[in-house]
Amino acid sequence: MSPAELTQAVEDNLRNLGLEALDVVNLRSMLDVHGPAEGPLEEPLDTLITLKKRGLIRHIGLSNVTAKQVADAQKMTPIACVQNFYNVANRQDDALIDTLAAQNIPYVPFFPLGGFTPLQSGDLNQVAEKLEATPMQVALAWLLQRSPNILLIPGTSSLGHLQENLAAADLLLPDWALSALDNIKP
Ligand SMILES: NC(=O)c1ccc[n+]([C@@H]2O[C@H](COP(=O)([O-])OP(=O)(O)OC[C@H]3O[C@@H](n4cnc5c(N)ncnc54)[C@H](OP(=O)(O)O)[C@@H]3O)[C@@H](O)[C@H]2O)c1
């Protein structure tokens, strides 16, 4: 996305939402749509920094990025949050989560329930059954227990699922459950 397109997108968001400023804008790396890929993000980040200086953005976040890109971006501007693919079966960002937690920066896992290919695992089902919860509740509870800087954004079109997902915040996973969930393969 060129600087002009990025600026236009932010201005479109502001108009559509009826806001004077966006609280957070995540710069999503498009270097590889399938996952984080090393490469420069300076140009689009510069554009967001300019928009922040103009008062149109309050905070800048990053999405679909590597740990190096986060560190490089932090040399240019404060990074308010990071949104990457992560869930109980896909733990490739473990080190990044710990690094961000040490800096009090929120990590927002996208596809927390697997997204288009919902999580399916015998271990997950067994733990859920023993705890009298649903597998998706266990998956969300695991994320909340994984690190205090994790914020959840599970998507649903169902009121029942929304209620289930909210209740997952009260589900405490004991050590035996955490060990069993460590066996889940991506
Ligand atoms: N930054 C990025 O690049 C990026 C990429 C992808 C997604 N995202 C964001 O990440 C967020 C989550 O993504 P997502 O909604 O695609 O994936 P998700 O939260 O992992 O999964 C949503 C799927 O899980 C189902 N579901 C939700 N709660 C359930 C429950 N309690 N029991 C059974 N099934 C349940 C939903 O179906 P029902 O509708 O039937 O409940 C839906 O099919 C969204 O805000 C999305 O915009 C960001």
The ligand as an SDF file (V2000), in Angstrom:
LIG
                    3D

 48 52  0  0  0  0  0  0  0  0999 V2000
   -4.5160   -9.1160   11.7470 N   0  0  0  0  0  0  0  0  0  0  0  0
   -4.8150  -10.0410   10.8710 C   0  0  0  0  0  0  0  0  0  0  0  0
   -4.1150  -10.2640    9.8960 O   0  0  0  0  0  0  0  0  0  0  0  0
   -6.0300  -10.8950   11.0900 C   0  0  0  0  0  0  0  0  0  0  0  0
   -6.2230  -12.0650   10.3410 C   0  0  0  0  0  0  0  0  0  0  0  0
   -7.3420  -12.8490   10.5920 C   0  0  0  0  0  0  0  0  0  0  0  0
   -8.2550  -12.4580   11.5500 C   0  0  0  0  0  0  0  0  0  0  0  0
   -8.0650  -11.3190   12.2490 N   0  0  0  0  0  0  0  0  0  0  0  0
   -9.0220  -10.9160   13.3030 C   0  0  0  0  0  0  0  0  0  0  0  0
   -8.9770  -11.8770   14.3420 O   0  0  0  0  0  0  0  0  0  0  0  0
  -10.2620  -11.9540   14.9580 C   0  0  0  0  0  0  0  0  0  0  0  0
  -10.6700  -13.4130   15.0770 C   0  0  0  0  0  0  0  0  0  0  0  0
  -10.6310  -14.0030   13.8080 O   0  0  0  0  0  0  0  0  0  0  0  0
  -11.7210  -15.0390   13.3090 P   0  0  0  0  0  0  0  0  0  0  0  0
  -13.0490  -14.6870   13.8570 O   0  0  0  0  0  0  0  0  0  0  0  0
  -11.5690  -15.1270   11.8430 O   0  0  0  0  0  0  0  0  0  0  0  0
  -11.1770  -16.4290   13.9150 O   0  0  0  0  0  0  0  0  0  0  0  0
  -11.4310  -17.1980   15.2790 P   0  0  0  0  0  0  0  0  0  0  0  0
  -11.8830  -16.2710   16.3470 O   0  0  0  0  0  0  0  0  0  0  0  0
  -10.2390  -18.0620   15.5150 O   0  0  0  0  0  0  0  0  0  0  0  0
  -12.5910  -18.2300   14.8850 O   0  0  0  0  0  0  0  0  0  0  0  0
  -13.8630  -17.8370   14.5620 C   0  0  0  0  0  0  0  0  0  0  0  0
  -14.6220  -19.1190   14.2310 C   0  0  0  0  0  0  0  0  0  0  0  0
  -14.8170  -19.8510   15.4370 O   0  0  0  0  0  0  0  0  0  0  0  0
  -16.1980  -20.1090   15.6060 C   0  0  0  0  0  0  0  0  0  0  0  0
  -16.5070  -19.9650   17.0380 N   0  0  0  0  0  0  0  0  0  0  0  0
  -16.4140  -18.8530   17.8070 C   0  0  0  0  0  0  0  0  0  0  0  0
  -16.7430  -19.1210   19.0770 N   0  0  0  0  0  0  0  0  0  0  0  0
  -17.0500  -20.4390   19.1170 C   0  0  0  0  0  0  0  0  0  0  0  0
  -17.4840  -21.3150   20.1470 C   0  0  0  0  0  0  0  0  0  0  0  0
  -17.6530  -20.8930   21.4080 N   0  0  0  0  0  0  0  0  0  0  0  0
  -17.7190  -22.6250   19.8310 N   0  0  0  0  0  0  0  0  0  0  0  0
  -17.5530  -23.0700   18.5680 C   0  0  0  0  0  0  0  0  0  0  0  0
  -17.1440  -22.2810   17.5470 N   0  0  0  0  0  0  0  0  0  0  0  0
  -16.8960  -20.9750   17.8200 C   0  0  0  0  0  0  0  0  0  0  0  0
  -16.9260  -19.0900   14.7840 C   0  0  0  0  0  0  0  0  0  0  0  0
  -18.1310  -19.6330   14.3200 O   0  0  0  0  0  0  0  0  0  0  0  0
  -19.5460  -19.0150   14.7840 P   0  0  0  0  0  0  0  0  0  0  0  0
  -19.7290  -17.7390   14.0460 O   0  0  0  0  0  0  0  0  0  0  0  0
  -20.5080  -20.1060   14.4130 O   0  0  0  0  0  0  0  0  0  0  0  0
  -19.4640  -18.8010   16.2680 O   0  0  0  0  0  0  0  0  0  0  0  0
  -15.9580  -18.8650   13.6220 C   0  0  0  0  0  0  0  0  0  0  0  0
  -16.1520  -19.8520   12.6250 O   0  0  0  0  0  0  0  0  0  0  0  0
  -11.2090  -11.1180   14.1150 C   0  0  0  0  0  0  0  0  0  0  0  0
  -11.3770   -9.8670   14.7760 O   0  0  0  0  0  0  0  0  0  0  0  0
  -10.4610  -10.9330   12.8160 C   0  0  0  0  0  0  0  0  0  0  0  0
  -10.7760   -9.7030   12.1820 O   0  0  0  0  0  0  0  0  0  0  0  0
   -6.9660  -10.5380   12.0580 C   0  0  0  0  0  0  0  0  0  0  0  0
  1  2  1  0
  2  3  2  0
  2  4  1  0
  4  5  1  0
  4 48  2  0
  5  6  2  0
  6  7  1  0
  7  8  2  0
  8  9  1  0
  8 48  1  0
  9 10  1  0
  9 46  1  0
 10 11  1  0
 11 12  1  0
 11 44  1  0
 12 13  1  0
 13 14  1  0
 14 15  2  0
 14 16  1  0
 14 17  1  0
 17 18  1  0
 18 19  2  0
 18 20  1  0
 18 21  1  0
 21 22  1  0
 22 23  1  0
 23 24  1  0
 23 42  1  0
 24 25  1  0
 25 26  1  0
 25 36  1  0
 26 27  1  0
 26 35  1  0
 27 28  2  0
 28 29  1  0
 29 30  1  0
 29 35  2  0
 30 31  1  0
 30 32  2  0
 32 33  1  0
 33 34  2  0
 34 35  1  0
 36 37  1  0
 36 42  1  0
 37 38  1  0
 38 39  2  0
 38 40  1  0
 38 41  1  0
 42 43  1  0
 44 45  1  0
 44 46  1  0
 46 47  1  0
M  CHG  2   8   1  16  -1
M  END
$$$$
